[in-house]
């Protein structure tokens, strides 16, 4: 299995309105380092998993739509608690929208909250 990973970052604001989250219940900011990995069993005719420039551009489009936004105000997250895991799932699904996913078995999004904590969401893709 081959993989290629690209990175970006985004600053967002959100709240986690549940006593479970203690002081993070209130509005606060977070800067996520976002890693996007594409997986495929074989390389394409160019000897790559995906063009790194194209993968970077696609990730930038998705993170750019969230950057400097309050996730609590976005319809995409209505009724959700925007944990790191939920945001990772959102990014993964947005990345593959409109993308030919035929060659890939999965995409994985990892959001680093800081160097010692991160969450990952792996989206298995049909057809492989």
C-alpha positions in Angstrom: 0.0 0.0 0.0 1.3 3.4 -1.0 0.5 6.7 0.6 1.1 10.4 0.2 0.6 13.0 2.9 0.3 16.8 2.6 -0.1 19.3 5.4 -1.8 22.6 6.1 -3.0 24.5 9.1 -6.0 26.5 10.1 -7.1 28.7 13.0 -10.7 28.3 14.0 -12.9 29.2 17.0 -15.5 27.0 18.6 -17.0 26.0 21.9 -17.7 22.5 23.3 -20.9 23.1 25.1 -21.0 20.1 27.4 -19.8 19.9 31.1 -17.6 17.0 30.0 -15.2 19.5 28.4 -14.6 21.6 31.5 -13.2 25.0 30.6 -13.3 24.3 26.9 -17.1 24.7 27.1 -16.7 28.4 26.4 -15.7 29.9 23.1 -12.0 29.5 22.4 -9.6 29.3 19.5 -7.5 26.4 18.2 -4.8 26.2 15.5 -4.9 22.8 13.9 -2.1 21.3 11.8 -4.0 19.3 9.3 -2.5 16.2 7.6 -4.2 14.6 4.6 -3.1 11.2 3.5 -4.2 9.4 0.3 -3.8 5.6 0.1 -3.7 3.4 -3.0 -2.4 -0.1 -3.6 -0.5 0.7 -6.8 1.1 3.8 -8.3 -0.4 5.4 -11.3 1.2 5.6 -14.7 3.4 8.5 -13.5 4.7 6.6 -10.5 2.8 8.5 -7.9 -0.1 8.1 -5.5 -1.4 11.6 -6.3 0.2 14.8 -7.6 1.4 16.5 -4.4 0.5 19.9 -5.8 -3.1 18.8 -6.5 -3.4 17.2 -3.1 -2.1 20.4 -1.4 -4.4 22.6 -3.4 -7.5 20.5 -2.5 -6.6 20.5 1.2 -6.1 24.2 1.0 -9.5 24.7 -0.5 -11.1 22.8 2.4 -9.1 24.3 5.2 -9.5 27.8 3.6 -13.3 27.5 3.9 -12.9 27.0 7.7 -9.9 29.2 8.4 -10.6 32.1 10.8 -14.3 31.0 11.2 -16.3 30.2 14.3 -17.4 26.6 13.7 -20.4 27.2 16.0 -21.8 29.6 13.3 -21.5 27.2 10.3 -24.5 25.3 9.0 -22.2 22.2 8.3 -21.8 21.8 12.1 -25.3 22.7 13.2 -26.3 20.5 16.2 -22.8 19.0 16.6 -20.2 19.4 19.2 -17.1 20.3 17.1 -14.6 18.1 18.7 -11.3 17.5 16.9 -12.6 14.1 15.7 -15.8 15.7 14.2 -13.7 18.4 12.4 -11.4 15.7 11.1 -14.3 13.8 9.7 -15.7 16.9 8.1 -12.4 17.7 6.4 -12.1 14.2 5.0 -15.6 14.2 3.5 -15.1 17.7 2.0 -11.7 16.7 0.5 -13.3 13.9 -1.5 -16.3 15.8 -2.7 -16.0 16.1 -6.5 -12.7 14.2 -6.6 -12.3 11.1 -8.6 -11.6 8.7 -5.8 -11.5 5.5 -7.9 -7.7 4.9 -7.5 -7.8 5.4 -3.7 -8.7 2.9 -1.0 -8.9 5.6 1.7 -8.1 9.1 2.8 -7.1 9.9 6.3 -7.2 13.3 8.0 -5.2 13.9 11.2 -5.7 17.1 13.1 -3.0 18.0 15.6 -4.2 20.3 18.4 -0.6 20.5 19.7 2.5 18.4 19.4 1.3 15.9 22.0 -2.4 15.5 21.0 -4.2 14.7 17.8 -7.2 12.9 16.3 -7.5 11.0 13.1 -10.4 10.1 10.9 -10.0 7.5 8.1 -12.6 7.5 5.3 -12.6 4.1 3.5 -13.6 4.6 -0.1 -15.8 2.3 -2.0 -14.9 0.5 -5.2 -11.5 -0.8 -4.4 
